[in-house]
């Protein structure tokens, strides 16, 4: 199965794609996905923060992921 992960801002620059198709073959939590993302894209470690949203709500590390979930990488933002 695959998860579709939307990327924005610097997260899109780091991954080189607006949407990542992430394969998984066993149940996965947000925390486990974050670990895998850091392994594949070490540049994320240099960010002040990187949050994940699942179905348009910020998720905690223990949030389970399911096929069809809308997952988004939310990098740090600045405003003014």
C-alpha positions in Angstrom: 0.0 0.0 0.0 1.0 3.6 -0.4 0.4 6.8 1.5 0.2 10.1 -0.3 2.1 12.9 1.5 1.6 16.5 0.4 4.6 18.8 0.8 4.7 22.6 1.1 7.4 25.3 1.2 10.9 24.1 2.1 9.6 20.5 2.6 8.7 20.5 -1.1 12.2 21.9 -1.9 13.9 19.2 0.2 11.9 16.3 -1.3 11.8 17.7 -4.8 8.1 16.8 -5.2 4.7 18.3 -4.2 3.4 14.8 -3.5 5.3 11.8 -2.1 4.0 8.3 -2.6 5.2 6.4 0.5 5.0 2.6 0.5 4.2 0.7 3.7 3.4 -2.9 4.3 2.4 -2.8 8.0 0.5 -0.4 10.3 2.4 2.9 10.6 2.1 5.8 13.0 3.0 9.5 12.4 6.1 9.1 14.6 7.3 6.1 12.6 6.7 8.0 9.4 8.7 11.0 10.8 11.6 8.7 11.5 11.5 7.3 8.0 11.3 10.8 6.5 14.4 11.9 8.5 16.3 8.8 7.3 15.4 9.4 3.6 15.7 13.3 3.8 18.3 14.2 6.4 17.9 17.9 5.5 14.7 17.9 7.5 16.9 17.7 10.6 18.1 21.3 10.0 14.5 22.7 10.2 13.3 24.4 13.4 10.2 22.3 13.2 8.4 19.9 10.9 4.8 18.9 11.8 2.6 16.4 10.1 -1.1 16.9 9.6 -3.5 14.0 9.0 -6.9 14.7 7.5 -6.4 18.5 8.0 -5.5 18.3 11.8 -2.1 18.4 13.4 -1.2 14.8 14.4 0.7 13.4 17.4 3.5 10.8 17.0 1.1 8.0 18.1 -1.6 8.9 15.5 -2.1 5.8 13.3 -2.0 6.2 9.5 -4.5 4.5 7.2 -4.7 4.2 3.4 -6.6 7.2 2.0 -5.6 9.6 4.8 -4.6 13.0 3.7 -1.1 13.6 5.1 0.7 16.9 4.8 4.2 17.9 5.9 4.0 21.4 7.5 7.4 23.1 7.6 8.2 26.2 9.7 6.5 29.3 8.4 7.2 33.0 8.8 4.7 35.8 8.6 4.5 39.4 9.0 
